[in-house]
Amino acid sequence: MVNLKGYISSNFTKSFLMIFLPFFTIISLIYLVKIATLTSQIQITFFEILKLYSYSVSDIIFYTIPLSFIVALSNTLIRLSQDNELIALYALGVKSSTILRNFILLGVLFSILLLAISFLAMPLSKQYYKSFKNEKKAEVKLNILAGELGQKFGDYYIYVAKKDKNTLRNIVIYNRTDKKNEQFFSAKSGKIKHKQGVISLYLEDGYGYTYSNKKLQQARYKSMEIFNTSKKETFKFEDIIIYWSKFKTSIHILHRLLFFVFISLIPILSIYILASFSMINPRYQSNHSFIVIFFTTLSLYLIASSLEKWGNFYILIASIITTMFFGYWLFKKRVVRYF
């Protein structure tokens, strides 16, 4: 039996990798194109693109594994059937249910992996992704251009005559504190600083003017730092437990939870259905693997999509039990009664 497990696992692994790697590559390219479109909104480097891609890897794996498992399982069983290897095992007294038990173990392992990815890795990666985008968008808002009027730094209007890389030249700043008081600042040079999430404008060698109805004050400074006082859209990271506990009050979180659970269980739910049409006698039964893969995948994902839109825990449990019993009934009717 140990040899049988190793033989089945070896065949399945080869088939799975041949399906998974192309799927993973294609979906990765789609995500990279999506990330590349962000360059029209924010300025990001090549290494930052790779960083954003790393945040998407958990999503790619989650959506790639179920489909890869379905295709690999069906292809493995069909190939073993057409090569008469399953027939040889039946002749040696190995029952079809015993053979399938090894695939059930693989399905359980894949489902555990998908549950871990969907409930642990994906919420964290999505939060990191959103946090990165928020930080970059905040930087864009403070991207001071030379020669343009009406630019703002927090509550201050700023004009820069020239910009050399990160250094600003000949700066003029205006701020109206209230109806009676106004402020002007001028500086020969300056630069924008980022420190621990705080953005400031560091000015060197300039003058400051404070004007009111009664007096005008002037001050000269060697250096001055102005902090951005505008309200920043902060992103708050949530603990995994806190994030998923919101399903009690958020219908969106509830539906996502139901969707993730059902998709994660696809490796287990699809085994009996696929085996019913893939464990065949090649002399008397035809190979309909492509049709079976298509309709099995379509049906399972339609159920998952329905759960994401209208589901609740009762519908989820009913869907899982119905799918399991339907697959087992098919397997007993089409395979067990003969092999």
Secondary structure by P-SEA (a helix, b strand, c coil): caaaaaaaaaaaaaaaaaaaaaaaaaaaaaaaaaaaaccccccccaaaaaaaaaaaaaaaaaacaaaaaaaaaaaaaaaaaaaaaaaaaaaacccccccaaaaaaaaaaaaaaaaaaaaccaaaaaaaaaaaaaaaaaaaaacccccccccccccbbbbbcccccccccbbbbbbbccccbbbbbbbccbbbbbcccbbbbbbccbbbbbbcccbbbbbbbcbbbbccccccbbbbbbcaaaaaacccccaaaaaaaaaaaaaaaccccaaaaaaacccccccccccaaaaaaaaaaaaaaaaaaaaaccccaaaaaaaaaaaaaaaaaaaaacccccc
